[in-house]
Amino acid sequence: MRPTGHLHLGHYHGVLRNWIDLQYKYECFFFVADWHALTTEYESPHAIAENVKEMLIDWLAVGIEPGVATLFIQSRVPEHAELHLLLSMITPLGWLERIPSYKDQQEKLNKELSTYGFLGYPLLQSADILAYRAGMVPVGEDQVVHVELSRNVARRFNYLYGREKDFEERAKAAIQKLGKKNARLYRELRRLYQEQGETQAVEKGQALLQTQQHLSIGDRERLFGYLEGGGKIILPEPQPLLTRSPKVPGLDGQKMSKSYGNAISLREEPKSVIHKLRTMPTDPARVRRTDPGNPSKCPVWQLHHIYSTGETKIWVEENCHNGTIGCLDCKQPVIDAVLREQEPIREKAQKYLKQPDLIRSIISEGCAAARDVVNETLEEVRRAMGITHR
């Protein structure tokens, strides 16, 4: 996630709640993408350091657990940059120029973005993903195209560098290391896929290999490739994990965004939250308290869908249509729910605001753990590309 400073309710419901859930289901790496911030903010980088700190506090305050997930800062894992450089040697320029956001942001942002960094940032994203041999990448639908680029880059890399001269002999030798029972199962699953096209056989074979912790990384990659009839898989192709991401409306009914000036931050003071929500625009047809209204024309109704129970929504809908409650009455359940949601976040944030060394310690440990993982990938990539003279 790019460091933009204090996060808002849209970030929480659209991204962070998914992360909180995913960290207990998968091995997760969450990082602050400060290099990505420079692709558009290179002329005004002075705010990036403070934004990084505030974002990390928000992550920790909402429940991202450093003992469960790995948290780090992109620029403190320089191996990302090396992998980006190596992948740039094989990535066709047209792949980057066709990324929709390349032209969209050039048109929307009033900035000079005709830079190599901006053109190449999707490939840096691919390096961020492929460095960890990620199986799944949690994204919204608008980010699937970036995961697809990562898949294309991985596929091209494996095609160019995964063809060992003695690949089949090495793969057969690796099968023997599975033990008699597992070797027999692996061969049968491979046969079912290659002769009958049973995709479930591939999934079962991949699951089998994941349990074989005694195999070297090289042998496991060979067996993944041999299973499907290809060569050695050095960089696995990641899959998009489409997550639930409700669109949180801003104070004006548009999507909540800092750039629109319509956001409520996660740690905003209660007095400010109450004022913002009480002054939200409502159905323009309701001039007087007794005028009948239409919830579908009111941005507050969108917040009820996120924060209110079914019973409350029925109460709002009926009484708004009948003109038997005022707009402030309608807003009060939302105000109460937002304040309840924010209270534990503000309280937990105090711990990190008072102990900045604790954040530094968490990030130092996370960066070290991330570098250990990435260096394993880079060793394979360097070897495949002939960069072994060290």
N, C-alpha and C positions, 0 to 999 in steps of 0.2 A: 504494500500500500504506500502511495506517495505521501510524504510528510506535509500535511496542510495545516498543522496546528491542532487546536481543539476540535475533536470530532463531534458530530451532532447526532440527533435521534435517527436520522436517515442512515448514517453509517452503522448505528447499533442494530437496527432492525434489518437492514439490507445485507450486512456483512458479518459483524462481530458476533451476533447470536449464532450464526452458522459455525463460525470458528470455535466458539465455546463448545458446541456439540461435537464437532469433528475431532477436536483434540483428544477426546476419549475413545474415538473409533479408529484413528489412524496415527501413524507417526507423522507429526505435523511440523513444518518449518514456516514461521511467520516472520517476515522481515520488513524493515522500513526502507523503502526504495529511494534513498536520497540521490543516487545517480540519476534515476529517472526524473526526479524533480528538476535537475539541472538542464534537462533537454528543452524545457520551456521557460525556466526561471534563471537561465545563465547570466542574465544582466542584473539580477537582484537576488543574489544568493545569501544575503545577510540574515534572512529570517529562517533559513533551513535548519540550523542547529537548534534553535528554540522550538521550532515546529516538531522536530524529531523527539525532543524531550516530552512535549505535551502529548503527542500521539502515543508514546510508550506508556505514559501515566494512564491515559484512557484505556489502553489495552488491558493493563494490569487491573485497573479499577473495575472493569466490567466482568472480569473472571477468566482472562487468558492466563493459564497457569504455567510459569516457567519451569516447574518441576515435571510438567506433563508434555508441553510443547517446547520447541526450540525457538527462542526469540533472538533476533540479531539485526544489525544494521548492514545494509548492502555494501557500503564502501569499506567496511572493516573486514570484508571477506574478499580480498583482491583477486582471488581465483576466478570470481565471476567475470572479471574484466579479461583475464587470460582466455577463458573459454569463449567469451564473446569474440575476441580477436581471432581465435583459431576457427570458429564456425563461420566467421565472415569470409574466410578464404574459399568456402564452398557454396555460399548462399548467393543465388542469382539476384542481381539488382532488381529485376522486375518483381520478384516476390515481395520486396519491401515497398515498392512504389504502388503496388495494388492493395495494400492494407487500407481499408476504408478510412480509418482515423487519420491517416497521413494527410489527405487532402481536406478532410472535414475540419480538422483543427487549424490547418493553415488558413482556412476561410473564416472560422469563427473567432480565433484568438487574434487580437490586434498586436501581433509580435512578428519579428523576423525569424521565421522557422526554416529557412532554406539552409539548414546545417546538416552535416553528416550525423551528428548526435541525434537529431530529431528523426531523420530518415532511418537510422539504425536502431532506434530504441526498441522496436518489436523484436529484433534479433537479440538484444540484450535481455529482453523478457524470456526469450527462448533459452538463453544461456542460464538464466535464473532457475528455470524449470528443469532443464536437462542436467544441470550440475548435480542434482540430487536423485537422478534417475526416477523422477516422480511418476507414480502410477496414475494418480488422479490429481487434477487441479481444480479447486473449487472456484467457479466463475459464474457470472450471470450470462444471459444469452448474448449480450453485446460484446463479450470478451471471448467467445468461442473461436472467433477467427484467429486470435493470437495463439490459442492452444493448437489450432490446426497448422499454423506456421511452424510451431515447435515440432509437430509430428512430421511435417514435410522435411524439416532440417535433419531430424533424427534418421528418417528413412534414407535421405540422400547420403548422410554420413555413413550409415551402415552399408549402403550399397557400394560406396567408394572404398571403404576400409575394412569391411567385415569379411572379405574373401581371402582367407588364408589358403596357401597352397595345399597344406596337409589338413584342411579343416575336417574332413570326414573321419580321418584316422584319429585325430584328437578328440572329436566328439564321441567316437566309439570307445575310446579309452576312458573318457569321462563317465560314460554310462556304467562301466564296470565299477566305478567308485560309488555307485548308488547302492550296492549290495544286490544280491540275487533277486529278492522279491521286488524291490523298487525298480531294478533294471528291467525285469520282465514286464512290469506294469507300464513303464515308460515306453518300451518298444511297442506294446499293444496300443497305447494311446496314440503314438505317432502313426502306426499303421491305420488306425481308424480314421484319423484326420486326413492322411495323404491318399488313402484309397477310397474312402467313403465320404470325405468332406464333413465329418462330424465336428462342429465347432466346439461342442461341449468337451470333446476329447482334448482339445488344445487347452481349454480352461483348466481341466483336471490335471493335465501335464504341467502347466505353469504352477498350479498350486502345489503339486508334488515337489517341484524343484525349489520352491520357496522354503520348504521345510528342511531341505538338505543343507544345514548350516556348515557342514564340514567341507563342502565344495569351495574351491577358490572362485573368485569373481569371474576369472577367465573361463573356467569350466562351466559355470552356470550360464554365462552368456552364450557359449557354444551350444549348450543343450537347449536353450530357449530357441536359438536359430535353427538347430537341427530338427527340432520338434515340428516346425512349420515348413521345413524343406528349404530354408534359406541359408545364409551364412551366419557368422557370429554377430550377435546383437550387442553392440557396444553401448549404444544409447537407446534405451527402450522408448517406444512412442507413448507419450502421456495421453490420457483420456480426460476430456472435460467432465467435471462433476457439477452438474447444474444444481444449484442450491436454491432454496426458497429465499426470495428477495422481494418482499413487499415494498411497493413504492410509497414512501412516506411523504405526504404532502407538506409543503412549506406553509408559512403563514398566509401566503397569497393564493394557495391552491395549486401552484406549480410544484414540480419536484423540489424537495428540500435541498438547498445548495447554498454554500457560503457566497458564491458569486452572485446569487440572486438576492442576497440580503434577507432571506426568509427563513433562517434556520434557528433552531434552539439547540444549544450545545449540551453535551452530556452532563457537564458539571456547572451549568448556568445557575445563578442564584435564584431561589424560589420567587423572590419578589419580581425579578425580571421575567421569569417564566409565566407567572400569573398575569402580569401586565400584557405580555405578548399574546397570550391565548385569549384573554378577555377582549382584546381589541381586534381580533381576527375578523375579516369581513365575512358576512353570511349571505344568505339568499337575498338579493337586492329587492325582491318583491315584498319583503317583510319590513315595512316602514314603521308600523306600530306593533306593539306587543301582541295584539289580538289578530293581526293579519295572518291568514293561513300561509304556510311556507312549503317548500319542496326540498327535502334533504339532499336530493341528488344534485341540486344547484349550489350546495353549501360546502366549502372545503372542510368545515368542522366535522361534517358527516363522514368524510374520508378518515379522519382521525378516530372516530367512533369504531370504525371497522377494525382498527388496530388495537385500541385500548379498552373497548367496552364489551360487556357480556351481552349475550343474546337478549336477555331480559331488558337491559338498559337500552339497547338499540330499538327494540319494539316500543318502549316508552317514548323515546325521542321521536321516532317516525310518526306514531299516532298523534302525539301532542303537537308536533310541528305542523303537520297537515291540518290539524283542527285549530291551530292558533291558541292553544290553551297553556303554552309555556313560552317564556321569552327566550331570546338567544343566549342570554347569560345563564339561564337555567340549563339550557342544552349543553353549554360549554363546561359547566362545573364538573360533571363526571370525568371529562377528559383531563381537566386541570388536576383533579385529585389523582388520577391514574398516572399522569406524567410525573408528578411530584413523588409519588410512591416509588416509581421506577428509578428516579434519579437519586433518592436519598442514600441507599447503600453504596451507590457509585461515588457520590461525593465523599462519603465517610471513608471508604477504602482508599480513595485518592490521597487523603491527608497523610496516610502512612508513607507514601512515596514522595510527597512534597516535602515532608519533614526529614526524610532520609534519602537524599539524592545519591549517596554512595551505594545504597541498596540497588538502585536502578543500574548504576555503572557495573556493579558486580554481576547482576543478572545478564546484562548484555555481553560482558566479557566472557562469561561462561558459554553463552549462546553462540557467540562468534567463534570461540575455540571449537565447540562441537560441530558447528557448520563447516568449518575449515577442514576438520578431519574427514567428513563425508565427501566434500567436494574434491579434496586431494586424491581420493581413491579414483574418482571419475577422471580427473585430469591425467593421472598416471596412464590410464588406459587410452585416453584420447591422444596424449603425446606419443605414446608407443605406436599407436595406429598410424599417426601422421609422420612418423620418423623423427620426432623431436626427442631423441634419446641421448644426445651428447651433453650430458650435464656433469 
